[in-house]
Amino acid sequence: MEPIAHSAADALFRALGDPTRRTLFERLARSELTVRALTEGAGISQPAVSKHLAVLKGAGLVLDRPQGRETHYRANPRGLAPLLDWMRLHEAMWADSFDRLEDLLRRMDQ
C-alpha cells in the first residue's frame, strides 16, 4: 500500500476534527445546499458557515457550483480517500498484530 500524502490527510483530519464542519459535511452529503440554507438551524452566523465551508473545500470535501447570485455546495465523497487510505493502513497493521497475538497464545496453550 502506498504511503498516505500527509498534507491531504492532515487537512482532512483538521477539517473533520471540528464538530460544526462534520455536521455541515453530513448535511451536504444528504443534499446540495446554499450558504443560506446551511446557516438556517446551524446555530452559527453566515460568515462562520462560509469560513467552515472554505476549510471543507480546501480539504477537498466540498464542491461548489455557482448559480446566479448564489453558490450551491455539495459533499465530495472522493475527498474522503485519504481517510479511507489511513483506515486501511491501520486495519492491516492491527490485523497483523492480532494474528501474531493469536499465534503466541496458541503456542502458550501447547
C-alpha positions in Angstrom: 0.0 0.0 0.0 1.3 3.4 -0.9 2.1 5.9 1.9 -0.6 8.5 2.6 0.1 12.0 1.5 0.3 13.7 4.8 -0.8 17.1 3.7 -4.0 15.8 2.2 -4.7 13.6 5.3 -3.8 16.3 7.7 -6.1 18.8 6.0 -8.9 16.2 6.0 -8.5 15.3 9.7 -8.3 19.0 10.7 -11.4 19.7 8.7 -13.4 16.8 10.1 -12.0 17.4 13.6 -14.4 20.2 14.1 -18.0 19.1 15.1 -19.6 22.0 13.2 -17.7 21.1 10.0 -18.7 17.5 10.4 -22.3 18.5 10.7 -22.1 20.7 7.7 -20.4 17.9 5.7 -23.1 15.4 6.8 -25.9 17.8 5.7 -24.1 18.4 2.3 -23.8 14.6 1.9 -27.6 14.4 2.0 -28.3 17.2 -0.4 -26.9 20.2 -2.2 -27.4 23.4 -0.2 -26.6 27.1 -0.3 -24.9 29.0 2.5 -28.3 30.5 3.4 -29.8 27.0 3.7 -26.8 25.7 5.7 -27.0 28.7 8.1 -30.6 28.0 8.9 -30.7 25.9 12.0 -26.9 25.7 12.3 -26.7 28.0 15.3 -23.9 30.0 13.8 -23.7 33.0 11.6 -23.5 33.1 7.8 -19.8 34.3 7.9 -19.0 31.4 10.2 -20.7 28.9 7.9 -18.7 30.4 5.0 -15.4 30.0 6.9 -16.2 26.4 7.7 -17.1 25.8 4.0 -13.8 27.2 3.0 -11.9 24.8 5.2 -14.0 21.8 3.9 -13.5 22.9 0.4 -9.7 23.3 1.0 -9.6 19.8 2.3 -11.4 18.5 -0.9 -14.5 17.6 1.0 -16.9 20.1 -0.6 -17.6 21.2 -4.2 -19.4 24.3 -5.1 -21.5 25.3 -8.1 -22.3 29.0 -8.7 -25.9 29.6 -9.9 -26.9 33.2 -10.4 -26.2 35.1 -7.2 -25.9 32.0 -5.0 -23.5 29.2 -4.7 -24.6 25.7 -4.2 -22.4 23.3 -2.1 -22.4 19.5 -2.0 -20.2 16.9 -0.4 -17.4 15.4 -2.4 -17.2 11.7 -1.4 -13.8 11.4 -3.2 -12.4 13.8 -0.6 -12.6 11.1 1.9 -10.0 9.0 0.1 -7.1 10.0 2.5 -9.2 8.9 5.4 -10.1 5.6 3.8 -6.4 5.0 3.0 -5.4 5.8 6.6 -8.0 3.4 7.9 -6.9 0.6 5.5 -3.3 1.1 6.6 -4.2 0.8 10.3 -6.6 -2.0 9.7 -3.7 -4.0 8.1 -1.4 -3.2 11.0 -3.9 -4.2 13.7 -4.9 -7.4 11.8 -1.2 -8.4 11.7 -0.8 -7.6 15.4 -3.9 -9.7 16.3 -2.7 -12.6 14.1 0.7 -12.6 15.9 -1.0 -12.5 19.3 -3.3 -15.4 18.4 -0.2 -17.4 17.3 1.5 -16.6 20.6 -1.5 -17.6 22.6 -1.8 -20.9 20.7 1.8 -21.7 21.3 1.4 -20.9 25.0 -1.5 -23.3 25.2 0.5 -26.2 23.8 
